[in-house]
Amino acid sequence: MVHKKITLIGSSDESFDDATDDAIERAEGTLSNVKWVEVQEFGVELAGGQREYQAEVEVAFELEG
């Protein structure tokens, strides 16, 4: 069994939790065999008085074949 890890960055105008969920939902919607997610880093982008919460996550999934 072999796994591959990729890095995704989710974002939200509301919270770090929502940003993390954004990344996880995208991973589950586009990748097969997602096994685990590790949150690596949180950040906030400040642009024009708005806050964008960001969560950088590593997603591990099992390679087929």
Predicted model as a PDB file, atoms N, CA, C, CB and O in Angstrom, pLDDT in the B-factor column:
MODEL        1                                                                  
ATOM      1  N   MET A   1       0.855  -1.172   0.000  1.00 88.00           N  
ATOM      2  CA  MET A   1       0.000   0.000   0.000  1.00 88.00           C  
ATOM      3  C   MET A   1       0.903   1.237   0.000  1.00 88.00           C  
ATOM      4  CB  MET A   1      -0.974  -0.003   1.233  1.00 88.00           C  
ATOM      5  O   MET A   1       1.809   1.347   0.825  1.00 88.00           O  
ATOM      6  N   VAL A   2       0.655   2.152  -0.914  1.00 94.00           N  
ATOM      7  CA  VAL A   2       1.434   3.386  -1.022  1.00 94.00           C  
ATOM      8  C   VAL A   2       0.483   4.577  -0.923  1.00 94.00           C  
ATOM      9  CB  VAL A   2       2.245   3.429  -2.361  1.00 94.00           C  
ATOM     10  O   VAL A   2      -0.595   4.585  -1.519  1.00 94.00           O  
ATOM     11  N   HIS A   3       0.908   5.579  -0.159  1.00 95.00           N  
ATOM     12  CA  HIS A   3       0.133   6.805  -0.010  1.00 95.00           C  
ATOM     13  C   HIS A   3       0.906   7.972  -0.608  1.00 95.00           C  
ATOM     14  CB  HIS A   3      -0.197   7.073   1.478  1.00 95.00           C  
ATOM     15  O   HIS A   3       2.135   7.953  -0.675  1.00 95.00           O  
ATOM     16  N   LYS A   4       0.177   8.971  -1.035  1.00 96.00           N  
ATOM     17  CA  LYS A   4       0.767  10.218  -1.527  1.00 96.00           C  
ATOM     18  C   LYS A   4       0.204  11.345  -0.692  1.00 96.00           C  
ATOM     19  CB  LYS A   4       0.477  10.444  -3.055  1.00 96.00           C  
ATOM     20  O   LYS A   4      -0.966  11.322  -0.310  1.00 96.00           O  
ATOM     21  N   LYS A   5       1.051  12.350  -0.402  1.00 97.00           N  
ATOM     22  CA  LYS A   5       0.613  13.532   0.335  1.00 97.00           C  
ATOM     23  C   LYS A   5       0.673  14.744  -0.584  1.00 97.00           C  
ATOM     24  CB  LYS A   5       1.485  13.758   1.603  1.00 97.00           C  
ATOM     25  O   LYS A   5       1.619  14.920  -1.353  1.00 97.00           O  
ATOM     26  N   ILE A   6      -0.357  15.569  -0.485  1.00 97.00           N  
ATOM     27  CA  ILE A   6      -0.363  16.840  -1.196  1.00 97.00           C  
ATOM     28  C   ILE A   6      -0.740  17.940  -0.206  1.00 97.00           C  
ATOM     29  CB  ILE A   6      -1.352  16.809  -2.410  1.00 97.00           C  
ATOM     30  O   ILE A   6      -1.324  17.668   0.843  1.00 97.00           O  
ATOM     31  N   THR A   7      -0.409  19.158  -0.540  1.00 98.00           N  
ATOM     32  CA  THR A   7      -0.739  20.304   0.305  1.00 98.00           C  
ATOM     33  C   THR A   7      -1.863  21.097  -0.341  1.00 98.00           C  
ATOM     34  CB  THR A   7       0.502  21.203   0.537  1.00 98.00           C  
ATOM     35  O   THR A   7      -1.815  21.415  -1.530  1.00 98.00           O  
ATOM     36  N   LEU A   8      -2.870  21.411   0.458  1.00 97.00           N  
ATOM     37  CA  LEU A   8      -3.987  22.249   0.017  1.00 97.00           C  
ATOM     38  C   LEU A   8      -4.128  23.413   0.989  1.00 97.00           C  
ATOM     39  CB  LEU A   8      -5.318  21.428  -0.070  1.00 97.00           C  
ATOM     40  O   LEU A   8      -3.770  23.301   2.161  1.00 97.00           O  
ATOM     41  N   ILE A   9      -4.650  24.527   0.495  1.00 98.00           N  
ATOM     42  CA  ILE A   9      -4.930  25.677   1.354  1.00 98.00           C  
ATOM     43  C   ILE A   9      -6.399  26.034   1.190  1.00 98.00           C  
ATOM     44  CB  ILE A   9      -4.007  26.898   1.004  1.00 98.00           C  
ATOM     45  O   ILE A   9      -6.835  26.466   0.123  1.00 98.00           O  
ATOM     46  N   GLY A  10      -7.153  25.845   2.268  1.00 98.00           N  
ATOM     47  CA  GLY A  10      -8.562  26.216   2.274  1.00 98.00           C  
ATOM     48  C   GLY A  10      -8.710  27.631   2.797  1.00 98.00           C  
ATOM     49  O   GLY A  10      -7.840  28.130   3.512  1.00 98.00           O  
ATOM     50  N   SER A  11      -9.810  28.279   2.443  1.00 97.00           N  
ATOM     51  CA  SER A  11     -10.018  29.651   2.906  1.00 97.00           C  
ATOM     52  C   SER A  11     -11.472  29.886   3.289  1.00 97.00           C  
ATOM     53  CB  SER A  11      -9.592  30.650   1.828  1.00 97.00           C  
ATOM     54  O   SER A  11     -12.377  29.189   2.830  1.00 97.00           O  
ATOM     55  N   SER A  12     -11.671  30.886   4.144  1.00 97.00           N  
ATOM     56  CA  SER A  12     -13.005  31.240   4.609  1.00 97.00           C  
ATOM     57  C   SER A  12     -13.000  32.682   5.105  1.00 97.00           C  
ATOM     58  CB  SER A  12     -13.477  30.274   5.727  1.00 97.00           C  
ATOM     59  O   SER A  12     -11.991  33.175   5.608  1.00 97.00           O  
ATOM     60  N   ASP A  13     -14.124  33.339   4.960  1.00 96.00           N  
ATOM     61  CA  ASP A  13     -14.289  34.678   5.535  1.00 96.00           C  
ATOM     62  C   ASP A  13     -14.713  34.607   6.997  1.00 96.00           C  
ATOM     63  CB  ASP A  13     -15.317  35.478   4.734  1.00 96.00           C  
ATOM     64  O   ASP A  13     -14.759  35.627   7.685  1.00 96.00           O  
ATOM     65  N   GLU A  14     -15.027  33.388   7.476  1.00 97.00           N  
ATOM     66  CA  GLU A  14     -15.606  33.225   8.809  1.00 97.00           C  
ATOM     67  C   GLU A  14     -14.635  32.762   9.884  1.00 97.00           C  
ATOM     68  CB  GLU A  14     -16.718  32.267   8.736  1.00 97.00           C  
ATOM     69  O   GLU A  14     -14.552  33.377  10.946  1.00 97.00           O  
ATOM     70  N   SER A  15     -13.884  31.663   9.618  1.00 98.00           N  
ATOM     71  CA  SER A  15     -13.069  31.079  10.696  1.00 98.00           C  
ATOM     72  C   SER A  15     -12.025  30.108  10.154  1.00 98.00           C  
ATOM     73  CB  SER A  15     -13.964  30.359  11.706  1.00 98.00           C  
ATOM     74  O   SER A  15     -12.074  29.694   8.996  1.00 98.00           O  
ATOM     75  N   PHE A  16     -11.077  29.756  11.029  1.00 98.00           N  
ATOM     76  CA  PHE A  16     -10.079  28.750  10.682  1.00 98.00           C  
ATOM     77  C   PHE A  16     -10.734  27.380  10.494  1.00 98.00           C  
ATOM     78  CB  PHE A  16      -8.991  28.679  11.766  1.00 98.00           C  
ATOM     79  O   PHE A  16     -10.339  26.615   9.614  1.00 98.00           O  
ATOM     80  N   ASP A  17     -11.731  27.073  11.320  1.00 98.00           N  
ATOM     81  CA  ASP A  17     -12.447  25.798  11.183  1.00 98.00           C  
ATOM     82  C   ASP A  17     -13.086  25.675   9.807  1.00 98.00           C  
ATOM     83  CB  ASP A  17     -13.521  25.664  12.273  1.00 98.00           C  
ATOM     84  O   ASP A  17     -12.993  24.632   9.160  1.00 98.00           O  
ATOM     85  N   ASP A  18     -13.734  26.747   9.366  1.00 98.00           N  
ATOM     86  CA  ASP A  18     -14.367  26.727   8.048  1.00 98.00           C  
ATOM     87  C   ASP A  18     -13.329  26.612   6.930  1.00 98.00           C  
ATOM     88  CB  ASP A  18     -15.212  27.988   7.850  1.00 98.00           C  
ATOM     89  O   ASP A  18     -13.571  25.951   5.920  1.00 98.00           O  
ATOM     90  N   ALA A  19     -12.179  27.253   7.111  1.00 98.00           N  
ATOM     91  CA  ALA A  19     -11.106  27.159   6.113  1.00 98.00           C  
ATOM     92  C   ALA A  19     -10.578  25.718   6.032  1.00 98.00           C  
ATOM     93  CB  ALA A  19      -9.949  28.141   6.462  1.00 98.00           C  
ATOM     94  O   ALA A  19     -10.314  25.208   4.944  1.00 98.00           O  
ATOM     95  N   THR A  20     -10.430  25.078   7.182  1.00 98.00           N  
ATOM     96  CA  THR A  20      -9.988  23.685   7.214  1.00 98.00           C  
ATOM     97  C   THR A  20     -11.018  22.790   6.544  1.00 98.00           C  
ATOM     98  CB  THR A  20      -9.740  23.223   8.662  1.00 98.00           C  
ATOM     99  O   THR A  20     -10.667  21.929   5.737  1.00 98.00           O  
ATOM    100  N   ASP A  21     -12.286  22.990   6.876  1.00 97.00           N  
ATOM    101  CA  ASP A  21     -13.363  22.205   6.260  1.00 97.00           C  
ATOM    102  C   ASP A  21     -13.389  22.399   4.745  1.00 97.00           C  
ATOM    103  CB  ASP A  21     -14.723  22.596   6.862  1.00 97.00           C  
ATOM    104  O   ASP A  21     -13.651  21.452   4.004  1.00 97.00           O  
ATOM    105  N   ASP A  22     -13.121  23.611   4.284  1.00 97.00           N  
ATOM    106  CA  ASP A  22     -13.084  23.901   2.852  1.00 97.00           C  
ATOM    107  C   ASP A  22     -12.046  23.018   2.155  1.00 97.00           C  
ATOM    108  CB  ASP A  22     -12.769  25.393   2.610  1.00 97.00           C  
ATOM    109  O   ASP A  22     -12.329  22.423   1.115  1.00 97.00           O  
ATOM    110  N   ALA A  23     -10.859  22.936   2.727  1.00 97.00           N  
ATOM    111  CA  ALA A  23      -9.794  22.115   2.137  1.00 97.00           C  
ATOM    112  C   ALA A  23     -10.151  20.631   2.173  1.00 97.00           C  
ATOM    113  CB  ALA A  23      -8.469  22.351   2.874  1.00 97.00           C  
ATOM    114  O   ALA A  23      -9.926  19.913   1.198  1.00 97.00           O  
ATOM    115  N   ILE A  24     -10.701  20.174   3.283  1.00 96.00           N  
ATOM    116  CA  ILE A  24     -11.051  18.753   3.419  1.00 96.00           C  
ATOM    117  C   ILE A  24     -12.163  18.380   2.448  1.00 96.00           C  
ATOM    118  CB  ILE A  24     -11.483  18.434   4.866  1.00 96.00           C  
ATOM    119  O   ILE A  24     -12.092  17.340   1.793  1.00 96.00           O  
ATOM    120  N   GLU A  25     -13.185  19.217   2.351  1.00 97.00           N  
ATOM    121  CA  GLU A  25     -14.298  18.923   1.439  1.00 97.00           C  
ATOM    122  C   GLU A  25     -13.826  18.871  -0.008  1.00 97.00           C  
ATOM    123  CB  GLU A  25     -15.405  19.974   1.589  1.00 97.00           C  
ATOM    124  O   GLU A  25     -14.282  18.032  -0.785  1.00 97.00           O  
ATOM    125  N   ARG A  26     -12.913  19.769  -0.369  1.00 96.00           N  
ATOM    126  CA  ARG A  26     -12.381  19.759  -1.741  1.00 96.00           C  
ATOM    127  C   ARG A  26     -11.583  18.485  -1.991  1.00 96.00           C  
ATOM    128  CB  ARG A  26     -11.493  21.003  -1.994  1.00 96.00           C  
ATOM    129  O   ARG A  26     -11.697  17.875  -3.055  1.00 96.00           O  
ATOM    130  N   ALA A  27     -10.782  18.087  -1.020  1.00 96.00           N  
ATOM    131  CA  ALA A  27      -9.991  16.860  -1.156  1.00 96.00           C  
ATOM    132  C   ALA A  27     -10.904  15.648  -1.323  1.00 96.00           C  
ATOM    133  CB  ALA A  27      -9.071  16.669   0.068  1.00 96.00           C  
ATOM    134  O   ALA A  27     -10.694  14.824  -2.213  1.00 96.00           O  
ATOM    135  N   GLU A  28     -11.907  15.543  -0.471  1.00 96.00           N  
ATOM    136  CA  GLU A  28     -12.823  14.400  -0.547  1.00 96.00           C  
ATOM    137  C   GLU A  28     -13.639  14.404  -1.829  1.00 96.00           C  
ATOM    138  CB  GLU A  28     -13.757  14.396   0.649  1.00 96.00           C  
ATOM    139  O   GLU A  28     -14.029  13.345  -2.320  1.00 96.00           O  
ATOM    140  N   GLY A  29     -13.901  15.586  -2.374  1.00 96.00           N  
ATOM    141  CA  GLY A  29     -14.696  15.685  -3.590  1.00 96.00           C  
ATOM    142  C   GLY A  29     -13.919  15.405  -4.868  1.00 96.00           C  
ATOM    143  O   GLY A  29     -14.513  15.095  -5.901  1.00 96.00           O  
ATOM    144  N   THR A  30     -12.591  15.512  -4.805  1.00 95.00           N  
ATOM    145  CA  THR A  30     -11.806  15.371  -6.027  1.00 95.00           C  
ATOM    146  C   THR A  30     -10.792  14.233  -5.996  1.00 95.00           C  
ATOM    147  CB  THR A  30     -11.095  16.643  -6.302  1.00 95.00           C  
ATOM    148  O   THR A  30     -10.268  13.852  -7.042  1.00 95.00           O  
ATOM    149  N   LEU A  31     -10.506  13.685  -4.825  1.00 94.00           N  
ATOM    150  CA  LEU A  31      -9.528  12.603  -4.703  1.00 94.00           C  
ATOM    151  C   LEU A  31     -10.209  11.327  -4.223  1.00 94.00           C  
ATOM    152  CB  LEU A  31      -8.392  13.000  -3.737  1.00 94.00           C  
ATOM    153  O   LEU A  31     -11.176  11.372  -3.462  1.00 94.00           O  
ATOM    154  N   SER A  32      -9.694  10.200  -4.674  1.00 92.00           N  
ATOM    155  CA  SER A  32     -10.181   8.911  -4.180  1.00 92.00           C  
ATOM    156  C   SER A  32      -9.282   8.439  -3.046  1.00 92.00           C  
ATOM    157  CB  SER A  32     -10.227   7.853  -5.324  1.00 92.00           C  
ATOM    158  O   SER A  32      -8.095   8.764  -3.000  1.00 92.00           O  
ATOM    159  N   ASN A  33      -9.846   7.689  -2.157  1.00 94.00           N  
ATOM    160  CA  ASN A  33      -9.085   7.012  -1.100  1.00 94.00           C  
ATOM    161  C   ASN A  33      -8.381   7.961  -0.136  1.00 94.00           C  
ATOM    162  CB  ASN A  33      -8.068   6.110  -1.719  1.00 94.00           C  
ATOM    163  O   ASN A  33      -7.264   7.672   0.294  1.00 94.00           O  
ATOM    164  N   VAL A  34      -9.010   9.097   0.219  1.00 96.00           N  
ATOM    165  CA  VAL A  34      -8.415   9.998   1.206  1.00 96.00           C  
ATOM    166  C   VAL A  34      -8.387   9.269   2.546  1.00 96.00           C  
ATOM    167  CB  VAL A  34      -9.215  11.351   1.310  1.00 96.00           C  
ATOM    168  O   VAL A  34      -9.404   8.744   3.000  1.00 96.00           O  
ATOM    169  N   LYS A  35      -7.206   9.244   3.177  1.00 96.00           N  
ATOM    170  CA  LYS A  35      -7.033   8.495   4.425  1.00 96.00           C  
ATOM    171  C   LYS A  35      -6.905   9.387   5.649  1.00 96.00           C  
ATOM    172  CB  LYS A  35      -5.820   7.617   4.327  1.00 96.00           C  
ATOM    173  O   LYS A  35      -7.468   9.075   6.698  1.00 96.00           O  
ATOM    174  N   TRP A  36      -6.164  10.509   5.533  1.00 96.00           N  
ATOM    175  CA  TRP A  36      -6.050  11.417   6.663  1.00 96.00           C  
ATOM    176  C   TRP A  36      -5.647  12.808   6.199  1.00 96.00           C  
ATOM    177  CB  TRP A  36      -5.041  10.885   7.676  1.00 96.00           C  
ATOM    178  O   TRP A  36      -5.174  13.008   5.080  1.00 96.00           O  
ATOM    179  N   VAL A  37      -5.854  13.767   7.109  1.00 96.00           N  
ATOM    180  CA  VAL A  37      -5.508  15.165   6.849  1.00 96.00           C  
ATOM    181  C   VAL A  37      -4.764  15.683   8.070  1.00 96.00           C  
ATOM    182  CB  VAL A  37      -6.785  16.038   6.543  1.00 96.00           C  
ATOM    183  O   VAL A  37      -5.181  15.445   9.204  1.00 96.00           O  
ATOM    184  N   GLU A  38      -3.667  16.389   7.840  1.00 97.00           N  
ATOM    185  CA  GLU A  38      -2.895  17.004   8.912  1.00 97.00           C  
ATOM    186  C   GLU A  38      -2.884  18.515   8.697  1.00 97.00           C  
ATOM    187  CB  GLU A  38      -1.441  16.433   8.962  1.00 97.00           C  
ATOM    188  O   GLU A  38      -2.471  18.991   7.639  1.00 97.00           O  
ATOM    189  N   VAL A  39      -3.338  19.267   9.697  1.00 97.00           N  
ATOM    190  CA  VAL A  39      -3.297  20.722   9.611  1.00 97.00           C  
ATOM    191  C   VAL A  39      -1.867  21.168   9.896  1.00 97.00           C  
ATOM    192  CB  VAL A  39      -4.311  21.385  10.609  1.00 97.00           C  
ATOM    193  O   VAL A  39      -1.303  20.832  10.937  1.00 97.00           O  
ATOM    194  N   GLN A  40      -1.287  21.923   8.971  1.00 97.00           N  
ATOM    195  CA  GLN A  40       0.099  22.356   9.093  1.00 97.00           C  
ATOM    196  C   GLN A  40       0.225  23.776   9.642  1.00 97.00           C  
ATOM    197  CB  GLN A  40       0.780  22.268   7.751  1.00 97.00           C  
ATOM    198  O   GLN A  40       1.084  24.058  10.478  1.00 97.00           O  
ATOM    199  N   GLU A  41      -0.641  24.662   9.162  1.00 98.00           N  
ATOM    200  CA  GLU A  41      -0.456  26.073   9.493  1.00 98.00           C  
ATOM    201  C   GLU A  41      -1.756  26.844   9.287  1.00 98.00           C  
ATOM    202  CB  GLU A  41       0.671  26.685   8.640  1.00 98.00           C  
ATOM    203  O   GLU A  41      -2.560  26.511   8.416  1.00 98.00           O  
ATOM    204  N   PHE A  42      -1.946  27.872  10.096  1.00 98.00           N  
ATOM    205  CA  PHE A  42      -3.058  28.794   9.926  1.00 98.00           C  
ATOM    206  C   PHE A  42      -2.507  30.176   9.599  1.00 98.00           C  
ATOM    207  CB  PHE A  42      -3.950  28.837  11.198  1.00 98.00           C  
ATOM    208  O   PHE A  42      -1.412  30.532  10.034  1.00 98.00           O  
ATOM    209  N   GLY A  43      -3.259  30.947   8.840  1.00 98.00           N  
ATOM    210  CA  GLY A  43      -2.861  32.320   8.532  1.00 98.00           C  
ATOM    211  C   GLY A  43      -4.081  33.151   8.205  1.00 98.00           C  
ATOM    212  O   GLY A  43      -5.156  32.622   7.922  1.00 98.00           O  
ATOM    213  N   VAL A  44      -3.903  34.456   8.248  1.00 97.00           N  
ATOM    214  CA  VAL A  44      -4.982  35.379   7.902  1.00 97.00           C  
ATOM    215  C   VAL A  44      -4.441  36.360   6.878  1.00 97.00           C  
ATOM    216  CB  VAL A  44      -5.534  36.126   9.166  1.00 97.00           C  
ATOM    217  O   VAL A  44      -3.414  37.000   7.100  1.00 97.00           O  
ATOM    218  N   GLU A  45      -5.141  36.473   5.750  1.00 95.00           N  
ATOM    219  CA  GLU A  45      -4.789  37.471   4.745  1.00 95.00           C  
ATOM    220  C   GLU A  45      -5.659  38.696   4.983  1.00 95.00           C  
ATOM    221  CB  GLU A  45      -4.974  36.915   3.288  1.00 95.00           C  
ATOM    222  O   GLU A  45      -6.883  38.598   5.073  1.00 95.00           O  
ATOM    223  N   LEU A  46      -5.010  39.844   5.083  1.00 94.00           N  
ATOM    224  CA  LEU A  46      -5.727  41.095   5.297  1.00 94.00           C  
ATOM    225  C   LEU A  46      -5.700  41.884   4.003  1.00 94.00           C  
ATOM    226  CB  LEU A  46      -5.106  41.917   6.468  1.00 94.00           C  
ATOM    227  O   LEU A  46      -4.636  42.283   3.530  1.00 94.00           O  
ATOM    228  N   ALA A  47      -6.866  42.106   3.436  1.00 84.00           N  
ATOM    229  CA  ALA A  47      -6.942  42.830   2.163  1.00 84.00           C  
ATOM    230  C   ALA A  47      -8.155  43.745   2.190  1.00 84.00           C  
ATOM    231  CB  ALA A  47      -7.020  41.845   0.955  1.00 84.00           C  
ATOM    232  O   ALA A  47      -9.288  43.283   2.324  1.00 84.00           O  
ATOM    233  N   GLY A  48      -7.918  45.017   2.064  1.00 86.00           N  
ATOM    234  CA  GLY A  48      -9.019  45.975   1.987  1.00 86.00           C  
ATOM    235  C   GLY A  48      -9.932  45.961   3.190  1.00 86.00           C  
ATOM    236  O   GLY A  48     -11.139  46.159   3.049  1.00 86.00           O  
ATOM    237  N   GLY A  49      -9.384  45.730   4.375  1.00 88.00           N  
ATOM    238  CA  GLY A  49     -10.200  45.703   5.583  1.00 88.00           C  
ATOM    239  C   GLY A  49     -10.929  44.395   5.818  1.00 88.00           C  
ATOM    240  O   GLY A  49     -11.632  44.251   6.818  1.00 88.00           O  
ATOM    241  N   GLN A  50     -10.775  43.444   4.919  1.00 93.00           N  
ATOM    242  CA  GLN A  50     -11.412  42.131   5.063  1.00 93.00           C  
ATOM    243  C   GLN A  50     -10.398  41.116   5.573  1.00 93.00           C  
ATOM    244  CB  GLN A  50     -12.018  41.660   3.715  1.00 93.00           C  
ATOM    245  O   GLN A  50      -9.205  41.228   5.291  1.00 93.00           O  
ATOM    246  N   ARG A  51     -10.869  40.132   6.318  1.00 96.00           N  
ATOM    247  CA  ARG A  51     -10.018  39.041   6.773  1.00 96.00           C  
ATOM    248  C   ARG A  51     -10.389  37.767   6.024  1.00 96.00           C  
ATOM    249  CB  ARG A  51     -10.147  38.837   8.305  1.00 96.00           C  
ATOM    250  O   ARG A  51     -11.564  37.415   5.918  1.00 96.00           O  
ATOM    251  N   GLU A  52      -9.380  37.088   5.510  1.00 97.00           N  
ATOM    252  CA  GLU A  52      -9.588  35.777   4.906  1.00 97.00           C  
ATOM    253  C   GLU A  52      -8.761  34.779   5.709  1.00 97.00           C  
ATOM    254  CB  GLU A  52      -9.189  35.766   3.376  1.00 97.00           C  
ATOM    255  O   GLU A  52      -7.531  34.820   5.703  1.00 97.00           O  
ATOM    256  N   TYR A  53      -9.460  33.882   6.397  1.00 98.00           N  
ATOM    257  CA  TYR A  53      -8.794  32.862   7.198  1.00 98.00           C  
ATOM    258  C   TYR A  53      -8.334  31.744   6.274  1.00 98.00           C  
ATOM    259  CB  TYR A  53      -9.736  32.312   8.314  1.00 98.00           C  
ATOM    260  O   TYR A  53      -9.073  31.311   5.390  1.00 98.00           O  
ATOM    261  N   GLN A  54      -7.102  31.282   6.486  1.00 98.00           N  
ATOM    262  CA  GLN A  54      -6.547  30.238   5.638  1.00 98.00           C  
ATOM    263  C   GLN A  54      -6.008  29.101   6.488  1.00 98.00           C  
ATOM    264  CB  GLN A  54      -5.444  30.802   4.737  1.00 98.00           C  
ATOM    265  O   GLN A  54      -5.435  29.319   7.555  1.00 98.00           O  
ATOM    266  N   ALA A  55      -6.200  27.885   5.998  1.00 98.00           N  
ATOM    267  CA  ALA A  55      -5.679  26.690   6.653  1.00 98.00           C  
ATOM    268  C   ALA A  55      -4.898  25.880   5.626  1.00 98.00           C  
ATOM    269  CB  ALA A  55      -6.830  25.839   7.282  1.00 98.00           C  
ATOM    270  O   ALA A  55      -5.444  25.460   4.605  1.00 98.00           O  
ATOM    271  N   GLU A  56      -3.617  25.665   5.906  1.00 98.00           N  
ATOM    272  CA  GLU A  56      -2.786  24.826   5.043  1.00 98.00           C  
ATOM    273  C   GLU A  56      -2.821  23.411   5.611  1.00 98.00           C  
ATOM    274  CB  GLU A  56      -1.305  25.371   4.947  1.00 98.00           C  
ATOM    275  O   GLU A  56      -2.475  23.190   6.772  1.00 98.00           O  
ATOM    276  N   VAL A  57      -3.237  22.468   4.794  1.00 98.00           N  
ATOM    277  CA  VAL A  57      -3.349  21.081   5.254  1.00 98.00           C  
ATOM    278  C   VAL A  57      -2.618  20.141   4.299  1.00 98.00           C  
ATOM    279  CB  VAL A  57      -4.832  20.667   5.379  1.00 98.00           C  
ATOM    280  O   VAL A  57      -2.546  20.390   3.096  1.00 98.00           O  
ATOM    281  N   GLU A  58      -2.080  19.061   4.853  1.00 98.00           N  
ATOM    282  CA  GLU A  58      -1.536  17.987   4.036  1.00 98.00           C  
ATOM    283  C   GLU A  58      -2.574  16.876   3.998  1.00 98.00           C  
ATOM    284  CB  GLU A  58      -0.160  17.472   4.595  1.00 98.00           C  
ATOM    285  O   GLU A  58      -3.084  16.444   5.031  1.00 98.00           O  
ATOM    286  N   VAL A  59      -2.870  16.431   2.809  1.00 97.00           N  
ATOM    287  CA  VAL A  59      -3.864  15.386   2.598  1.00 97.00           C  
ATOM    288  C   VAL A  59      -3.145  14.140   2.110  1.00 97.00           C  
ATOM    289  CB  VAL A  59      -4.962  15.838   1.583  1.00 97.00           C  
ATOM    290  O   VAL A  59      -2.377  14.194   1.149  1.00 97.00           O  
ATOM    291  N   ALA A  60      -3.392  13.027   2.767  1.00 97.00           N  
ATOM    292  CA  ALA A  60      -2.794  11.757   2.347  1.00 97.00           C  
ATOM    293  C   ALA A  60      -3.881  10.874   1.751  1.00 97.00           C  
ATOM    294  CB  ALA A  60      -2.092  11.040   3.543  1.00 97.00           C  
ATOM    295  O   ALA A  60      -4.965  10.728   2.317  1.00 97.00           O  
ATOM    296  N   PHE A  61      -3.569  10.287   0.594  1.00 96.00           N  
ATOM    297  CA  PHE A  61      -4.516   9.382  -0.026  1.00 96.00           C  
ATOM    298  C   PHE A  61      -3.762   8.177  -0.581  1.00 96.00           C  
ATOM    299  CB  PHE A  61      -5.319  10.098  -1.142  1.00 96.00           C  
ATOM    300  O   PHE A  61      -2.587   8.262  -0.940  1.00 96.00           O  
ATOM    301  N   GLU A  62      -4.469   7.060  -0.641  1.00 95.00           N  
ATOM    302  CA  GLU A  62      -3.874   5.813  -1.112  1.00 95.00           C  
ATOM    303  C   GLU A  62      -3.885   5.779  -2.639  1.00 95.00           C  
ATOM    304  CB  GLU A  62      -4.631   4.590  -0.535  1.00 95.00           C  
ATOM    305  O   GLU A  62      -4.907   6.035  -3.275  1.00 95.00           O  
ATOM    306  N   LEU A  63      -2.735   5.460  -3.207  1.00 94.00           N  
ATOM    307  CA  LEU A  63      -2.638   5.337  -4.655  1.00 94.00           C  
ATOM    308  C   LEU A  63      -3.252   4.024  -5.103  1.00 94.00           C  
ATOM    309  CB  LEU A  63      -1.176   5.434  -5.117  1.00 94.00           C  
ATOM    310  O   LEU A  63      -3.088   2.992  -4.452  1.00 94.00           O  
ATOM    311  N   GLU A  64      -3.957   4.077  -6.216  1.00 87.00           N  
ATOM    312  CA  GLU A  64      -4.594   2.874  -6.754  1.00 87.00           C  
ATOM    313  C   GLU A  64      -3.583   2.055  -7.548  1.00 87.00           C  
ATOM    314  CB  GLU A  64      -5.802   3.247  -7.644  1.00 87.00           C  
ATOM    315  O   GLU A  64      -2.589   2.577  -8.053  1.00 87.00           O  
ATOM    316  N   GLY A  65      -3.865   0.764  -7.644  1.00 78.00           N  
ATOM    317  CA  GLY A  65      -3.039  -0.111  -8.474  1.00 78.00           C  
ATOM    318  C   GLY A  65      -1.962  -0.673  -7.718  1.00 78.00           C  
ATOM    319  O   GLY A  65      -1.162  -1.437  -8.257  1.00 78.00           O  
TER     320      GLY A  65                                                      
ENDMDL                                                                          
END                                                                             
